[in-house]
């Protein structure tokens, strides 16, 4: 359930902290990604993806096809990868566009990180934190304009 105490803060280089946005419209923010057009947020309580303006206004809000969102990362091709507890996987899609479950069988995905391309290929490594299991799943991915080819590198993966 969204709370009035939901907030997103900005920390200045000198250590001062400012409230960028606050209120129940934030929907329990649970992931933040920086993109060329600003700060993008995912919401655990509402299943929404939205952008915050520099003034803290919520814009470009869309509800994704699966909820309980937790963790977001901008992929090298400009799309987002977003963890979804409801989908038990990772959603991938264009901001302001459609999202689909591209990685399945990931229980309780949370924070997501990505490496630069590995070796001399277009492949990167996508790390998905699994707080329910005190673990991390690692996927080698090749990100293309319309698909995400993912192969699990985790030894105990299904």
Secondary structure, DSSP 8 states (H G I E B T S, - for coil): ---TT-EEEEE-TTS-EEEEEESGGG-SEEEEEEETTEEEEEETTT-EEEEE-TT--EEEEEE-SS--EEEEEE-TTS-EEEEETTTTEEEEE-TTS-EEEEEE--TTEEEEEE-S--TTSSEEEEEEEEGGGTEEEEEEEEE-SS-EEEEE--TT--
